[in-house]
Amino acid sequence: MSGEARAAGAGSGTALARRLAAPAGFLVAALVLPFFMLDGAHAPRGVGLGPAAWPQAMLALIAVGAVIWLLQELLAWRRGRASLTAAAAAEPAGETYSYGKAAGGLVMIIVYGALLPIIGFPLATAIFIALWCFLGGLRRLVVVVPLALLGTVVLLWVFMGVALMPLSRGQGVFDQLSIAILQLVGIY
């Protein structure tokens, strides 16, 4: 493809800048935010994972994803193809954005946060994952139940087993249930 055809097909430098703005923004944010996470009084000391380990790992993964996204957009622009972002935003025939599902998801997140201190992290997380699957259209219990249980165990191990974060066990009978679950998975 000639330079003129590429420029005509892919747009100007302004179009390229628009294509790269989002992935570049995510990359800059992921690289800059770690410097603002903890002040000097709360800086990690000694050996082991500190309070910033999990957020730093997530920001590192976001940075890697942003670099991949940037490279994909640059390659698509060079080949004169439509932006990956624009292609992803194009809706297939018959599909529309569901504001009801979006609102339901937001309500679920708020309720999840409110229930954490009452019923504890293990139970609240398993219920949240299962309901999220149902909201997303996954309705087969033979898939949803193992996914919710496995996801909960993984999150328990990441947060309580590896990062040693004290997550809520709930109140009353839920505290005892959480302790039993933590003992079952080998964290307590």
Stockholm file with secondary structure:
# STOCKHOLM 1.0

chainA/1-188         MSGEARAAGAGSGTALARRLAAPAGFLVAALVLPFFMLDGAHAPRGVGLGPAAWPQAMLALIAVGAVIWLLQELLAWRRGRASLTAAAAAEPAGETYSYGKAAGGLVMIIVYGALLPIIGFPLATAIFIALWCFLGGLRRLVVVVPLALLGTVVLLWVFMGVALMPLSRGQGVFDQLSIAILQLVGIY
#=GR chainA/1-188 SS CCHHHHHHHHCCHHHHHHHHHHHHHHHHHHHHGGGGSSCGGGCCCSSSCCTTHHHHHHHHHHHHHHHHHHHHHHHHHHTTCCCHHHHHHSCCTTCCCCHHHHHHHHHHHHHHHHHHHHHCHHHHHHHHHHHHHHHTTCCCHHHHHHHHHHHHHHHHIIIIIISCCCCCCCSTHHHHHHHHHHHHTTCC
#=GC SS_cons         CCHHHHHHHHCCHHHHHHHHHHHHHHHHHHHHGGGGSSCGGGCCCSSSCCTTHHHHHHHHHHHHHHHHHHHHHHHHHHTTCCCHHHHHHSCCTTCCCCHHHHHHHHHHHHHHHHHHHHHCHHHHHHHHHHHHHHHTTCCCHHHHHHHHHHHHHHHHIIIIIISCCCCCCCSTHHHHHHHHHHHHTTCC
//
